[in-house]
């Protein structure tokens, strides 16, 4: 189920801290699923804001865990 808020590729890139090209690369490889694709030759992707927020939170948690692991290793 999608939320009423949709994000553009640029907004997704900003929220995930990646480039628009990386957003397109992840879509092409099935790593990121757009909620919609607009009609037309270029067919811009639109993404569900709730799914992107969850993905950003998961990414932040993974980075925090990795930072904690590295800090622990460095203090041994």
C-alpha positions as CSV (number, residue, x, y, z in Angstrom):
1,X,0.0,0.0,0.0
2,X,1.4,3.4,-0.9
3,X,1.1,6.6,1.0
4,X,-0.5,9.7,-0.6
5,X,2.9,11.3,-0.8
6,X,5.1,10.5,-3.7
7,X,8.8,11.5,-4.2
8,X,10.8,12.2,-7.3
9,X,14.1,10.6,-8.0
10,X,15.8,13.8,-6.9
11,X,14.0,13.8,-3.6
12,X,14.8,10.1,-3.1
13,X,18.5,10.8,-3.9
14,X,18.6,13.6,-1.4
15,X,16.9,11.6,1.4
16,X,19.2,8.6,0.9
17,X,22.3,10.6,0.4
18,X,23.0,9.2,-3.1
19,X,23.0,10.6,-6.6
20,X,20.0,10.5,-9.0
21,X,22.1,8.2,-11.2
22,X,22.4,5.8,-8.3
23,X,18.6,5.9,-7.8
24,X,18.2,4.9,-11.5
25,X,20.9,2.2,-11.2
26,X,19.1,0.7,-8.2
27,X,15.8,0.7,-9.9
28,X,17.3,-0.9,-13.0
29,X,18.8,-3.7,-10.8
30,X,15.6,-4.2,-8.8
31,X,17.1,-2.8,-5.6
32,X,14.7,0.1,-5.4
33,X,11.0,-0.2,-6.4
34,X,9.2,2.9,-7.7
35,X,5.5,3.3,-6.9
36,X,4.8,4.7,-10.3
37,X,6.4,5.5,-13.6
38,X,5.1,8.5,-15.4
39,X,4.1,8.1,-19.1
40,X,6.3,9.3,-21.9
41,X,9.7,8.5,-23.3
42,X,11.6,9.5,-20.2
43,X,8.9,8.1,-17.8
44,X,10.1,9.6,-14.5
45,X,9.9,7.4,-11.5
46,X,7.9,8.3,-8.4
47,X,8.5,6.6,-5.1
48,X,6.4,6.0,-2.0
49,X,7.6,8.4,0.8
50,X,6.9,5.9,3.6
51,X,9.0,3.2,1.9
52,X,11.9,5.6,1.3
53,X,11.7,6.8,4.9
54,X,11.9,3.2,6.1
55,X,14.9,2.5,3.7
56,X,16.7,5.7,5.0
57,X,16.1,4.6,8.6
58,X,17.4,1.1,7.9
59,X,20.5,2.6,6.2
60,X,21.1,4.9,9.1
61,X,20.8,2.0,11.6
62,X,23.3,0.0,9.6
63,X,25.8,2.9,9.5
64,X,25.4,3.3,13.3
65,X,26.0,-0.4,13.9
66,X,29.1,-0.3,11.6
67,X,30.4,2.8,13.4
68,X,30.0,1.1,16.8
69,X,31.7,-2.0,15.5
70,X,34.7,0.0,14.2
71,X,34.9,2.0,17.4
72,X,35.0,-1.2,19.5
73,X,37.7,-2.7,17.3
74,X,39.7,0.4,17.5
75,X,39.7,0.5,21.3
76,X,40.8,-3.1,21.7
